Amino acid sequence: MDFSLSEEHLMIQQAARDFAQQELLPEVIERDEEQRFPIEQVKKLGELGFMGMMVDPKYNGSGMDTLSYVIAMEELSKIDASASVVVSVNNSLVCYGLETYGTEEQKQKYLTRLASGEVIGAFCLSEPEAGSDATSQKTTAIDKGDHYILNGTKNWITNGNTAEVYLVIAQTDREKGHKGINALIVEKGMEGFEIGPKENKLGIRGSDTHSLIFNDVKVPKTNRIGADGFGFKFAMKTLAGGRIGIAAQALGIAAGAYELALKYSKERKAFGTEISNHQAIAFKLADMHTQIEAARHLVYKAAVDKDNDHNYDLSGAMAKLYASQVAMETTVEAVQIHGGNGFVKDYHVERLMRDAKITQIYEGTSEIQKIVISRSILKD
Ligand code: CAA
């Protein structure tokens, strides 16, 4: 087993690293404070092929593998998790979902524009009363022959206002339970579709998170993804890959905080020497480095499972569970190593600590990952 990255993967890593330093780092603190979406940066990410990394070039994608995607996600997330969540949702939920399960017409009409970054997508599953309990969909999509009538509210939707294309999960036939759920493509501007208020968040404050309201929105049946009743499985299959992207985001947040703490510990002096010479600090760095490396192996393993067409429900859930825990613990320690400066925005680590928390919540909380993991290991 060779753990070294290929030349191509190293090039993608360098390109993402350069982009993060040159384009994301300037004003990242201001964007966080002002809750300002990184619109220009996302546009450039699209031009460089980061918005449809795994999509076939015939649909304007970059035709790369999942390992390339997680490598890029790690580098972008080291600097700006608000930008990287936009990349993650667009790539692994929206583009992947459409490319794998959409019709040719849907791919031509929507995927080509999403993969090039011309427009951004959103994935709309969560509701006020259906977060972890995702089968309890209250949003309805009533079958009216050649179209559906969509009614309901979605919550905490990433890219809620910036997106142009929304994949919306809704209940068509309640008696059929999760087998009566459909996934519909909804366009911004469809009559009856309103964007709700923006959430004022603890972290990833540059990303725009909104509730969405659907009032008798007429959605053509040609916008349904997959067969009638496939919506819940569509959501589960898509989220299984999405979780690898968020695991990579968590890894990046942890690695970003660690790199800052390492550098600071070699510059800051206390008791007559650099603080890295104190065992209390050196041992913290040793723990952080070890945990990050372990998280990286889990993330890469999940990505390679996906690339090799192996089941990645288990490896993706383990990667997300562990990497998000490492992100939380590492960022707390990075703040601690920075001491008083860690509490100050200019040093970035307090933002990374706030950003880390969401990785234990979205695309399935840590508790949901443990359900997925335990069911998987107990099923035989
Ligand atoms: N692949 C394919 N099918 C799957 C699947 C998977 N990974 N997981 C479940 N299914 C299928 C099951 O096989 C079952 O189908 P059958 O009855 O035909 O066998 C069906 O889906 C229902 O599954 P369960 O009985 O296991 O359903 P459950 O009610 O026990 O829930 C759950 C399972 C894992 C807890 C699920 O509800 C879940 O993942 N919840 C969390 C939802 C989530 O991740 N939300 C995040 C919101 S999106 C987001 O955050 C995006 C963003 O903006 C950043």
Residues whose N, C-alpha, C, O or C-beta is under 5 A from the ligand:
A	BS01	CAA	F123 L125 S126 G131 S132 D133 A134 T135 W156 I157 T158 H178 K233 M236 K237 L239 A240 D313 Y362 E363 G364 I368
